[in-house]
Amino acid sequence: MTDATDDLPCAEPEFVGPSLWRQRDFMLLWGGQTVSEMGSAVTEIALPLVAVVALQASTFEVGLLTAAATAAFAVIALPAGALVDRRSKRSVMIVCNVLRLLIIGSVPVAAAFGDLTMTQLYVVAATAGVCTVFFDVSYQSYVPSLIRAEQRMDANGKLGTTQAFALLGGPGLGGGLVAVFGAAAAMTADAVSYLVSVVSISGIRAREEPPAVRQTGETLRGRIAEGLRFVFGHEVLRWIVACTATANLFGGMGSALATIFLVRELHVRPGLLGLVMAGAAVGGVAGGACAGRLARRIGSARVIWVSMLVFSAPQVIAATARPGWGVLLFPLGWGIEYFAGMVYNIAQLSYRQSVTPPELMGRMNAAVRWVVWGTLPLGGVLGGVLGTQIGVRPTLWLAFTGSWAAGWFVFLSPLRRMRDVPAPAAATHA
């Protein structure tokens, strides 16, 4: 295996070719995911509110709920990647969304019959997380098969903007639905969004290249090991993993305490909570829209560490938020974090897709997510524990500072000597 360094030929970032707006299959995928992301953003605010408001959950219980939602990445991400590389990624995505429709839909049904419990919320969070693992690994691996290599930054930017826009509109919609119908009933919107996504993905006409022929004596463990060796043997990817995992650890701490901080310390009413959190997502929308332009100006590789160490530095002001007008410091600080995080995610994902052979794409994405999402449950638990022991505000200071400091991993890597990403990798074997 050859590592990417500044001595290797690098492709200047190109943004040419047929417009993605005219590519029917990409637009179907993008449209379905836009609706699904909006529904998921509703659940992101509604699920903890069900626990906090309806079931009177403690700080620690809310932290455990956050951990349950992401625990699957630590447990099954690696075998998921090996299995996805052996199957139609489109089919996997459809099955996962059907299952998530049923899982998320069980919450409003149970609430309507008065049978909702914290145990069910934990089960819902965990099982939906399993489906999310398979869907996300398939999704990130499927996108490159629908577009040209030079369109990766553009496509990832559009998909990232969609995610951020969902975070912008989703919490506001979620807050309104919670205020009118209650937190549990508001989750119906997420269930319906998965149905829309299923219909959209089913309409894609393009078919993927068939999976590589299985080699004699090949085992699941061996395929997993191959993906891990590729990621951790690559002198740039391993530092990207370290940066993202550390940022997610501290980000998980902050996310676990955000609702409690806003409701119990800043006295934000539940109906307005979505609007406050939606304000933060403006930064994500701006980051997605500006990522391509910043990559051209700064460098598609260089922008990876610049986004973390320069753009995200002022995020700590979120921890200084106070009741009254001081509440606005929270969405401002979080908006800065979202802006920087979106630029970083688009750039590092495009880098990963460029240096990874197609037959390793699923396992690469799974190996990366196994680590970087696997730290989120730990962050949720740490947030709950530290929030209880030292207080919510001090824990948020630690969370935002740690998230910024994660950028030093990529700065001290070979990325510091690179301007642009290398040319896309080709398949290495049949």
SULTANOR-V261145 format. One record per helix or strand of 3 or more residues. SS is the DSSP state (a for helix, b for strand). FROM is the first residue (numbers start at 0). LEN is the number of residues. Records with the same first field share a line. If there is no record, write none. Layout:
# SULTANOR-V261145
SS = FROM-LEN + FROM-LEN
This chain:
# SULTANOR-V261145
a = 19-3 + 23-31 + 58-26 + 88-24 + 117-29 + 148-33 + 182-4 + 187-15 + 219-14 + 236-29 + 269-29 + 301-10 + 312-8 + 323-32 + 357-15 + 373-16 + 391-14 + 407-4 + 413-4
